[in-house]
Amino acid sequence: MIGKLRDALAASPPREVHALIKLMGTVLIDDQYRALVNSALQVFPDFAKRQKLLEKGYFLGPDLVQLIHVSSDDSGTAVDVVGSLLEQLIEWMLVSDLGVLLPNGLMRYRWKKQRIAHFTALQILDNVLLGPTYVAHKYRQSVPPVFVRKGEDNYTGTGFLVTNRGDGQKLVIVTAKHNIDPADGITFAGFGAAEDVTYTPLADSWVLHPMLDIALMPVACSKAAVPIYPVGTATALSRTITLGYPRIATTDAPYLLAHGGEVNAVVSNYHGERRLIISNVVAPGNSGGPVLDEAGLCVGMVVDAFETSHEGGVSVANSAIPSGPILEFIASYLTNPA
């Protein structure tokens, strides 16, 4: 039931979501949060008894409803929506549910300020509140097609907008090196538009990783787009979202496809390279696309498939480079661009 409600919220985020995100920004500023608590919650008859705890970040369900209500720019607050959002806050450990640890009934929940600050810096508070459907839609503008030519043929790969900087002042598109490697006779033809965002290369050639299947290109964006942070951590059976431009027969243009799956394993290949094995359906054209976790953080990049022949045929395991090497590569460039 909570999942269905969250999908409905993702399609058209209600005012309660925006108000909650605004409230969590206030939570991080002690003086402002104390002032908000004292102005918004004094309507409750037991306020004086609970005031000190409230100011320290403890609260009950009705307190949260009231705080969201006064943080909203509109009138009216849906209690069922707030209940769904509270479930997400607890699941993502942005709020502690202290339950029986506070048996006097004066309080039950407490904000986890350090984690809220971390999620705020990564611009993912909305992601964890609204779920995978929202995540897939949010980053559509951040995943452009990569157009290349090889001989007489045209091909499409996938790239994604990345940074390791909170200010978003330096941005690069990352893709798989095999998509654009001139050593393989490939000529880069440019980026396609991602929704209504266009990307302009700021260098004459791609920066290629000396060993791994990773390349980057510094870019300028025609309008603000949300960068994807390659700081996610993949574990077996964690849910994943892939975004990319696989070939689709008879279609008139490249189309961005989203697919849900999970991490099946973290393995090493014969070259000692770490790879994620993912269940997401990917195909030629997906290479260079991001593998996101449910919070919208990049846990890897689609690169290729491992094929194994056996008596019954061929088994295929789709693989991705983990986020760690991607983060190291872009960090070296964004810190000391060549």
Residue pairs with C-beta under 8 A, 6 or more apart in sequence:
2 84
2 87
3 131
5 80
5 81
5 84
6 84
6 88
6 130
6 131
6 133
7 131
7 133
9 17
9 81
9 84
9 129
9 130
9 134
10 130
10 131
10 133
10 134
10 137
11 133
13 126
13 130
13 134
14 78
14 81
15 72
15 73
15 74
16 68
16 72
16 77
16 78
16 81
16 82
16 85
17 85
17 126
17 129
17 130
18 72
18 73
19 68
19 69
19 71
19 72
19 73
19 77
20 68
20 71
20 82
20 85
20 129
21 125
21 126
21 129
22 71
23 36
23 67
23 68
23 71
24 94
24 111
24 116
24 120
24 125
25 120
26 32
26 33
26 36
26 71
27 33
27 57
27 111
27 113
27 116
28 113
28 116
28 117
28 120
33 55
33 57
34 55
36 67
36 70
36 71
37 51
37 54
37 55
37 67
38 51
38 55
39 70
40 66
40 67
40 69
40 70
41 47
41 54
41 63
41 66
41 67
43 66
44 50
44 62
44 63
44 66
46 106
47 54
49 106
50 58
50 106
50 107
53 106
53 107
54 63
54 107
56 110
57 110
57 111
57 113
58 98
58 102
58 106
58 107
58 109
58 110
59 67
59 107
59 108
59 109
59 110
59 111
60 106
60 107
60 108
60 109
61 82
61 83
61 86
61 108
61 109
64 82
64 86
64 109
65 77
65 79
65 82
68 77
68 82
69 76
69 77
85 129
86 95
86 109
88 128
88 129
88 131
89 95
89 129
90 96
90 97
90 109
91 128
92 115
92 119
92 128
92 295
93 112
93 115
94 111
94 112
94 115
94 116
94 119
94 125
94 128
95 109
95 110
95 111
95 112
96 109
96 110
96 112
97 108
97 109
98 107
98 108
98 109
98 110
99 108
102 108
116 125
119 125
119 128
119 295
121 166
122 229
122 231
122 295
122 297
123 226
124 295
124 296
124 297
126 134
126 138
127 134
127 135
127 138
127 294
127 295
127 296
128 294
128 295
131 294
132 239
132 241
132 260
132 294
135 241
135 292
135 294
135 295
135 296
136 241
136 243
136 258
138 226
138 296
139 160
139 226
139 228
139 243
139 290
139 292
139 296
140 194
140 195
140 243
140 256
141 194
141 195
141 196
141 197
141 225
141 226
142 160
142 161
142 194
142 197
142 225
142 226
142 227
142 228
143 158
143 159
143 160
143 161
143 194
143 243
143 244
143 256
143 289
143 290
144 159
144 160
144 161
144 173
144 191
144 192
144 193
144 194
144 197
144 199
145 156
145 157
145 158
145 159
145 191
145 192
145 194
145 245
145 254
145 256
146 156
146 157
146 158
146 159
146 173
146 175
146 179
146 180
146 188
146 191
146 192
146 288
147 154
147 155
147 156
147 188
147 189
147 190
147 191
147 192
148 154
148 155
148 156
148 157
148 179
148 180
148 186
148 187
148 188
148 189
149 155
149 186
149 187
149 189
150 184
150 185
150 186
150 187
151 185
154 189
155 179
155 285
156 192
156 245
156 247
156 254
156 285
157 175
157 176
157 179
157 180
157 245
157 285
157 287
157 288
158 175
158 179
158 243
158 244
158 245
158 285
158 286
158 287
158 288
158 289
158 302
159 173
159 174
159 175
159 179
159 191
159 217
159 288
159 289
160 173
160 174
160 175
160 228
160 243
160 288
160 289
160 290
160 298
160 301
161 171
161 172
161 173
161 199
161 219
161 221
161 225
161 226
161 227
161 228
162 171
162 172
162 173
162 174
162 216
162 227
162 228
162 229
162 230
162 298
162 326
162 330
163 170
163 171
163 172
163 227
163 229
163 330
163 334
164 229
164 230
164 231
164 327
164 330
164 331
164 334
165 334
168 227
170 218
170 334
171 218
171 219
171 220
171 221
171 227
172 216
172 217
172 218
172 219
172 330
172 333
172 334
173 191
173 199
173 216
173 217
173 219
174 214
174 215
174 216
174 230
174 288
174 301
174 326
174 329
174 330
175 215
175 216
175 217
175 287
175 288
175 301
176 213
176 214
176 215
176 287
176 288
176 301
176 302
176 303
177 206
177 208
177 209
177 212
177 213
177 214
177 215
178 184
178 213
178 287
178 303
178 304
179 186
179 215
179 287
179 288
180 186
180 188
180 206
180 215
181 208
181 215
182 205
188 201
188 206
190 201
191 198
191 199
191 200
191 201
191 219
192 254
194 225
194 256
196 222
196 223
197 221
197 222
197 223
197 225
198 221
198 222
199 219
199 220
199 221
199 222
200 219
200 220
200 221
200 222
201 217
201 218
201 219
202 217
202 218
202 219
202 220
203 217
203 218
206 215
206 216
206 217
207 215
207 216
207 217
207 333
207 338
208 214
208 215
209 215
209 325
209 329
212 273
212 321
212 325
212 329
213 303
213 304
213 321
214 301
214 321
214 325
214 326
214 329
216 329
216 330
216 333
218 333
218 337
228 290
228 292
228 296
228 297
228 298
229 297
229 298
230 297
230 298
230 323
230 326
230 327
230 330
231 297
231 298
231 323
231 327
232 292
232 293
232 295
232 297
232 298
232 299
232 300
232 323
233 293
233 299
233 323
234 240
234 263
234 266
234 276
234 291
234 293
234 299
234 300
234 322
234 323
235 263
236 263
236 264
236 265
236 266
237 262
237 263
237 264
238 262
238 263
238 293
238 294
238 299
239 260
239 261
239 262
239 293
239 294
240 260
240 261
240 262
240 263
240 278
240 279
240 280
240 291
240 292
240 293
240 299
241 258
241 259
241 260
241 261
241 280
241 291
241 292
241 293
241 294
242 258
242 259
242 261
242 278
242 280
242 282
242 286
242 289
242 290
242 291
242 292
242 302
243 256
243 257
243 258
243 289
243 290
243 292
244 256
244 257
244 282
244 285
244 286
244 287
244 288
244 289
244 302
245 254
245 255
245 256
245 257
245 285
245 286
245 289
246 257
246 282
246 283
246 284
246 285
246 286
247 283
247 284
247 285
248 255
248 257
254 285
257 286
259 280
259 281
259 282
260 280
261 278
261 279
261 280
261 281
262 278
262 279
263 276
263 277
263 278
263 279
263 299
264 277
264 278
264 279
264 317
265 276
265 277
266 274
266 275
266 276
266 277
266 322
267 274
267 275
267 277
267 319
268 274
268 275
269 275
269 306
273 321
274 321
274 322
274 324
274 325
275 303
275 306
275 319
275 320
275 321
275 322
276 291
276 299
276 300
276 319
276 320
276 321
276 322
277 306
277 317
277 318
277 319
278 291
278 300
278 302
278 318
278 319
278 320
279 318
280 291
280 302
280 318
281 318
282 289
282 302
282 305
282 318
286 302
287 302
287 303
287 304
288 301
288 302
288 303
289 301
289 302
290 298
290 300
290 301
290 302
291 298
291 299
291 300
291 301
291 302
291 320
292 298
292 299
293 299
297 323
298 323
298 326
299 320
299 322
299 323
300 320
300 321
300 322
300 323
300 326
301 320
301 321
301 323
301 326
302 318
302 319
302 320
303 319
303 320
303 321
304 319
305 316
305 317
305 318
305 319
306 316
306 317
306 319
307 314
307 315
307 316
307 317
308 314
308 315
308 316
308 317
